[in-house]
Amino acid sequence: MLVICAKAATALQLEQVLREREGIRAAVFHEGLSIIERDRAAAWFASEGNGAQVLLCSEIGSEGRNFQFASRLVMFDLPFNPDLLEQRIGRLNRIGQAHDIQILVPWLDKTAQAVLLRWYNEGLDAFEHTCPTGRTIYDSVHSQLIDYLAAPENSDGFDTFITDCRKQHDALKLQLEQGRDRLLELNSNGEQDNDTGLVNFALNLFDIVGINQEDRSDNLIVLTPSDHMLVPYFPGLPEDGCTITFNRDQALSREDTQFITWEHPLIRNGLDLILSGDTGSSAISLLKNKALPVGTLLVELIYVVEAQAPKHLQLTRFLSPTPIRLLLDRNGTNLAGKVEFESFNRQLNAVNRHTGSKLVNAVQQDVHAILTQGEEKVVSEARAVIDAARVEANEKLGAELARLDALKAVNPNIREDEIEALESNRQQLLESLDQANWRLDALRLIVVTHQ
């Protein structure tokens, strides 16, 4: 149960009463606490084991903290501002809330609390539904509301006042609903959770980079920097570490926990670190295959086709960094189409540094010749990728322009500068694709052996 009060002193007094008279475990959350103390109180409340049964908050608890794992809210005193009431309810009414929220408001007859309760409930319907009209109505009836709050025992005309507010609320809400953003609704897609591929990738990434991992209860992992990391500082990882989880419900219930997705800075920065670094960009392997002559040389090349453009153009919609694989022999024959990567990779064995150095020196001239042939062969494949991206971009952006032109003919709200901006983006994007290029990203030298 979450209890919100206007003042910290009220929350502290309630905690003392609950503890001394009822033996209830209650955490207190107010502005007099440090951020660490607030995090500790929120974590105790979120714990499913021996956590706090009640969290007693001052008004600061209605700002920014999420407690959707709880479903009962007590407003010990009602706020004067409708927006603040919405914020209070919003602490529980969030994604991840699995139950109907029960809102409890203690009140005494003929008090300002009773006046506010009726105004919020009957005038604004603010407890059972979201109330986007609250502030507008409050501004228009402010002086009358103040009079009723100042003299709560005087109810003359109050019923009429409530009825008028409700009519104004219903009319404004209807206007807002008719003007809602349908495009936003159509394009709102949830992100996939419970991705085991992400979990395996992330844990493997943290191992490779050298980040310490400590398992905690409730599907939590504590990450801390180590002395043997690939880099002295890993972007996104604080010096004192952080707590992560792959469980959305767990992240929503713990303010001190970061929810890991493919878009999380730790994952993106880790990918950038590995892709842009020298580690893993070259390798040498032995292929044990008696069907091929001993000493047969193969060179596996990975080229990346990419283009640069301002971020707002979203160029990766049409051309994200695209790998092209070549597997060449001494004659320059490309075997990549006949030899699948994963099955081929399982047949290869690593060699130690000393043996690898000898092999490289022995076949260095042949490798240089194969690299020259690779540069020639990648041109046609890379150009095909770029041309396909250009055709797709031209078709899709052209269709968007045509749609906007058609809308402009029937909708005066479509401005000419919107069409011009879209056309400008199209031209810039096509120019960026024209300048797309490719680079050698990694290579692997493979020598056939029978031992």
C-alpha positions in Angstrom: 0.0 0.0 0.0 1.3 3.4 -1.0 0.3 6.3 1.3 0.9 9.9 0.1 0.8 12.9 2.3 1.4 16.6 1.6 4.0 17.0 4.3 7.0 14.9 5.5 6.0 15.5 9.1 2.7 13.7 8.5 4.4 10.7 6.9 6.8 10.4 9.9 4.0 10.6 12.4 2.0 7.9 10.5 5.1 5.6 10.5 5.4 5.9 14.2 1.8 5.1 14.8 1.8 2.1 12.5 4.9 0.7 14.0 4.0 1.2 17.7 0.3 0.4 17.6 0.0 -2.2 14.8 3.5 -3.6 14.2 3.3 -2.8 10.5 6.5 -2.6 8.5 6.5 0.9 6.9 9.1 2.7 4.9 9.3 6.5 4.8 10.1 8.5 1.7 10.4 12.3 2.0 12.6 15.2 0.8 14.6 15.2 4.0 16.3 12.0 3.0 19.3 11.7 0.7 18.9 10.1 -2.7 20.6 6.9 -1.4 18.2 6.7 1.6 15.2 7.2 -0.7 16.5 4.5 -3.0 16.9 2.2 -0.1 13.4 2.9 1.2 11.9 2.3 -2.3 13.9 -0.9 -2.7 12.6 -2.2 0.7 9.1 -1.4 -0.4 9.6 -3.2 -3.7 11.1 -6.4 -2.2 8.8 -9.3 -2.4 10.2 -11.1 0.6 10.4 -9.3 3.9 9.8 -5.9 2.3 7.9 -3.0 3.8 4.1 -3.4 3.7 3.5 0.3 3.4 5.5 3.2 1.9 4.6 6.5 3.5 5.6 9.4 1.2 5.5 13.1 1.4 4.5 14.9 -1.8 7.9 14.2 -3.3 6.8 10.6 -3.7 4.3 11.6 -6.4 7.1 12.9 -8.6 9.1 10.5 -10.8 8.9 7.3 -8.7 7.1 4.3 -10.1 5.3 1.8 -7.8 3.1 -0.2 -10.2 3.8 -3.4 -8.4 1.4 -2.0 -5.7 -2.3 -1.5 -6.4 -3.7 0.4 -3.3 -3.2 4.1 -2.9 -4.1 6.1 0.2 -4.3 9.9 -0.2 -4.1 10.9 3.4 -4.8 14.5 2.3 -5.9 15.6 -1.2 -3.7 18.0 -3.2 -5.2 21.4 -4.2 -3.8 21.0 -7.8 -5.6 18.6 -10.2 -2.3 17.9 -12.0 -0.7 16.8 -8.7 -3.6 14.4 -8.1 -3.0 12.9 -11.5 0.7 12.6 -10.7 -0.1 10.7 -7.5 -2.3 8.2 -9.2 0.3 7.9 -12.0 2.8 6.4 -9.5 0.7 3.2 -9.6 -1.2 3.6 -12.9 1.7 2.7 -15.2 2.8 0.0 -17.7 3.2 -3.2 -15.6 0.2 -2.6 -13.3 -1.7 -5.9 -13.2 -4.6 -5.0 -11.0 -7.3 -2.4 -10.7 -6.0 0.5 -8.5 -7.9 1.0 -5.3 -7.8 4.7 -4.2 -8.7 5.4 -0.6 -9.3 8.9 0.7 -10.0 9.5 4.5 -12.1 12.6 5.1 -14.2 14.4 7.8 -17.6 15.9 7.0 -17.8 19.6 6.5 -14.0 20.0 5.9 -12.0 21.3 3.0 -11.0 17.7 2.4 -14.7 16.8 1.9 -15.1 19.7 -0.6 -12.1 18.6 -2.6 -13.2 15.0 -2.6 -16.6 15.8 -4.1 -15.1 18.2 -6.6 -12.5 15.7 -7.8 -14.9 12.7 -7.8 -18.2 14.2 -9.0 -17.0 17.3 -10.9 -13.9 16.0 -12.6 -14.3 12.2 -12.5 -10.6 12.3 -11.5 -10.4 9.1 -9.5 -11.8 6.6 -12.0 -10.4 8.1 -15.2 -7.5 10.2 -16.3 -8.4 13.9 -16.1 -6.7 16.0 -18.8 -9.3 18.8 -18.3 -8.5 19.3 -14.6 -6.1 22.3 -14.8 -8.3 24.1 -17.4 -11.4 23.8 -15.2 -9.5 24.7 -12.1 -8.3 28.0 -13.7 -11.9 28.8 -14.7 -13.5 28.1 -11.3 -10.6 28.9 -9.0 -12.3 31.8 -7.1 -15.5 29.8 -6.5 -13.6 26.8 -5.3 -11.6 28.9 -2.9 -14.8 30.2 -1.3 -16.2 26.7 -0.8 -12.8 25.5 0.7 -12.7 28.5 3.0 -16.2 27.8 4.3 -16.7 24.1 3.9 -19.8 24.1 6.3 -21.6 26.4 3.8 -22.9 24.1 1.0 -25.3 26.6 -0.6 -25.0 26.3 -4.4 -22.3 23.6 -4.2 -24.4 21.0 -5.9 -24.9 23.3 -8.9 -21.2 24.2 -8.9 -20.3 20.5 -9.1 -22.8 19.9 -11.9 -21.5 22.8 -13.9 -17.9 21.6 -13.5 -18.9 18.1 -14.7 -20.6 19.5 -17.8 -17.5 21.5 -18.6 -15.3 18.5 -18.0 -17.4 16.2 -20.3 -17.4 18.8 -23.1 -13.7 19.4 -23.0 -12.9 15.7 -22.8 -15.0 15.0 -25.9 -13.0 17.6 -27.8 -9.7 16.2 -26.7 -10.7 12.6 -27.7 -11.9 13.7 -31.1 -8.5 15.4 -31.7 -6.3 12.6 -30.5 -3.2 11.6 -32.5 -4.3 8.6 -34.6 -0.9 8.3 -36.3 0.7 7.9 -32.9 -1.7 5.1 -32.0 -1.1 3.3 -35.3 2.7 3.4 -34.8 2.8 2.5 -31.1 4.5 -0.9 -30.9 5.8 -2.6 -27.8 9.3 -3.8 -27.5 9.8 -7.6 -27.3 10.7 -8.8 -23.9 12.1 -12.1 -22.6 14.7 -12.3 -25.5 17.0 -15.1 -24.5 19.3 -14.1 -27.4 19.8 -10.7 -25.7 20.6 -12.3 -22.3 23.2 -14.6 -23.8 24.7 -11.9 -25.9 24.9 -9.4 -23.0 26.5 -11.8 -20.5 29.0 -12.9 -23.2 29.7 -9.3 -23.9 30.3 -8.4 -20.3 32.7 -11.4 -20.0 34.7 -10.4 -23.1 35.0 -6.7 -22.0 36.0 -7.9 -18.5 33.1 -6.4 -16.5 32.5 -8.1 -13.1 29.1 -9.7 -12.7 27.5 -10.6 -9.4 24.1 -12.4 -9.3 21.6 -11.1 -6.8 18.1 -12.3 -5.9 15.0 -11.3 -7.9 16.7 -11.7 -11.3 19.2 -8.8 -10.6 22.8 -8.6 -11.7 25.3 -6.1 -10.3 27.9 -4.9 -12.8 31.2 -3.3 -11.6 34.4 -2.3 -13.5 37.4 -4.6 -13.2 41.1 -4.0 -13.4 41.4 -6.2 -16.5 38.8 -4.6 -18.8 39.6 -4.2 -22.5 39.3 -0.4 -22.0 40.1 1.7 -18.9 36.6 3.1 -19.0 33.4 1.5 -20.4 30.8 4.1 -21.5 27.6 3.8 -19.6 29.0 1.9 -16.7 29.4 4.1 -13.5 32.7 3.8 -11.5 30.7 2.4 -8.6 28.8 0.0 -10.8 25.1 -0.5 -11.5 22.3 -3.0 -11.0 20.6 -4.4 -14.2 17.8 -6.9 -15.0 16.4 -8.4 -18.2 12.9 -8.6 -16.6 10.7 -5.6 -17.3 8.4 -6.1 -14.3 11.4 -6.3 -12.0 12.8 -3.1 -13.5 9.5 -1.2 -13.2 9.3 -2.1 -9.5 12.9 -1.1 -8.7 13.9 2.5 -9.3 17.6 1.6 -8.8 17.6 -1.1 -11.5 18.3 -0.6 -15.2 16.3 -2.6 -17.7 18.6 -4.0 -20.4 17.3 -3.9 -24.0 19.1 -4.0 -27.4 18.9 -0.1 -27.3 20.4 0.2 -23.8 23.7 2.3 -23.7 25.6 -0.6 -22.2 24.7 -2.9 -25.1 25.2 -0.2 -27.8 28.5 1.0 -26.4 29.7 -2.6 -26.1 28.9 -3.3 -29.7 30.6 -0.1 -30.8 33.7 -1.0 -28.7 34.0 -4.5 -30.3 33.1 -3.5 -33.8 35.5 -0.5 -33.9 38.4 -2.1 -32.0 41.3 -4.1 -33.4 40.4 -7.2 -31.3 39.0 -9.9 -33.5 39.7 -8.1 -36.8 42.2 -10.7 -38.0 42.8 -14.4 -37.2 44.5 -17.4 -38.5 43.1 -21.0 -38.3 43.8 -24.5 -39.4 41.3 -26.6 -41.4 41.7 -30.3 -40.9 40.3 -31.7 -44.2 41.9 -34.7 -46.0 39.8 -34.0 -49.1 42.1 -30.9 -49.7 45.8 -30.9 -50.3 48.0 -30.0 -47.3 49.0 -26.3 -47.5 45.9 -25.2 -49.4 45.4 -21.5 -48.6 42.1 -19.8 -48.1 41.5 -16.2 -47.1 38.1 -15.2 -45.6 37.3 -11.5 -46.0 34.5 -9.5 -44.4 33.8 -6.2 -46.0 31.2 -3.7 -44.6 29.1 -1.5 -46.9 28.1 1.7 -45.2 27.2 5.3 -45.7 27.4 8.4 -43.5 24.5 10.9 -43.1 23.0 13.3 -40.5 21.1 11.3 -37.8 17.8 13.0 -38.6 17.8 11.4 -42.1 17.6 7.9 -40.5 19.7 6.4 -43.3 19.9 3.0 -41.7 16.2 2.5 -42.6 17.6 1.7 -46.1 21.3 0.9 -45.6 22.5 -0.2 -42.3 26.2 -1.4 -42.1 26.0 -4.5 -44.3 28.6 -7.3 -44.2 29.8 -9.0 -47.4 31.7 -12.2 -47.0 34.3 -13.5 -49.5 36.2 -16.8 -49.2 39.0 -16.9 -51.8 41.6 -19.4 -52.8 44.9 -18.8 -54.5 43.2 -18.5 -57.9 40.8 -15.9 -56.6 37.8 -18.2 -56.8 35.0 -17.1 -54.3 33.7 -20.1 -52.4 31.5 -18.1 -50.0 28.3 -19.2 -51.7 29.2 -22.9 -51.5 30.7 -22.8 -47.9 28.2 -21.8 -45.2 29.9 -19.7 -42.5 28.7 -21.5 -39.3 29.4 -25.0 -40.4 32.8 -24.0 -41.8 33.6 -22.1 -38.6 33.0 -25.3 -36.6 35.7 -27.1 -38.6 38.4 -24.6 -37.9 41.0 -24.8 -35.1 43.0 -21.9 -33.6 46.8 -21.8 -33.6 49.2 -20.4 -31.1 50.9 -17.1 -31.8 54.3 -18.7 -32.6 52.9 -21.1 -35.2 50.7 -18.3 -36.6 53.6 -16.0 -37.1 55.5 -18.7 -39.1 52.5 -19.4 -41.3 51.9 -15.8 -42.1 55.5 -15.2 -43.1 55.4 -18.3 -45.3 52.3 -17.2 -47.3 52.6 -13.4 -47.1 53.0 -12.8 -50.8 50.0 -15.1 -51.7 47.8 -13.3 -49.1 48.7 -9.9 -50.7 47.7 -11.2 -54.1 44.4 -12.6 -52.8 43.6 -9.3 -51.0 44.1 -7.5 -54.4 41.7 -10.0 -56.0 39.2 -9.5 -53.1 39.2 -5.7 -53.7 38.1 -6.3 -57.3 35.5 -9.0 -56.5 33.7 -7.0 -53.7 32.9 -4.1 -56.0 30.0 -5.7 -57.8 28.4 -7.2 -54.7 28.8 -3.9 -52.7 27.4 -1.9 -55.6 24.4 -4.2 -55.8 23.7 -3.6 -52.1 24.0 0.2 -52.5 21.8 0.2 -55.6 19.1 -1.8 -53.9 19.1 0.6 -50.9 18.8 3.6 -53.3 15.9 2.1 -55.1 14.1 1.3 -51.9 14.7 4.8 -50.5 13.6 6.5 -53.7 10.3 4.4 -53.8 9.4 4.8 -50.1 10.2 8.5 -49.8 8.6 9.2 -53.2 5.4 7.5 -51.9 5.5 9.6 -48.7 5.8 12.8 -50.8 2.9 11.7 -53.0 0.8 10.9 -50.0 1.5 14.3 -48.5 0.6 16.0 -51.8 -2.7 14.2 -51.9 -3.4 15.1 -48.3 -2.6 18.8 -49.0 -5.3 18.8 -51.6 -8.0 18.0 -49.1 -6.4 19.2 -45.8 -5.4 22.8 -45.5 -3.4 22.0 -42.3 -0.7 20.4 -44.5 1.9 23.1 -44.9 4.0 23.7 -48.0 7.2 23.8 -45.8 6.4 20.2 -44.6 6.5 19.0 -48.2 9.6 21.0 -49.0 11.3 19.5 -45.9 10.5 16.0 -46.9 11.7 16.6 -50.4 15.0 18.1 -49.0 15.4 15.0 -46.8 14.9 12.7 -49.8 17.5 14.5 -51.9 20.1 14.5 -49.0 19.5 10.8 -48.3 19.9 9.8 -52.0 23.1 11.9 -52.2 24.4 10.1 -49.1 23.6 6.8 -50.7 25.5 7.8 -53.8 28.6 8.4 -51.6 28.2 5.0 -49.8 31.4 3.0 -49.8 32.8 -0.3 -48.4 35.8 -1.2 -46.3 37.6 -4.3 -45.3 36.5 -5.0 -41.7 38.1 -8.4 -40.9 40.1 -11.2 -42.4 40.9 -14.8 -41.6 43.8 -16.8 -43.0 43.0 -20.5 -43.3 45.6 -23.2 -44.0 44.6 -26.8 -44.7 46.4 -29.6 -42.6 45.8 -33.3 -42.2 47.0 -33.5 -38.6 
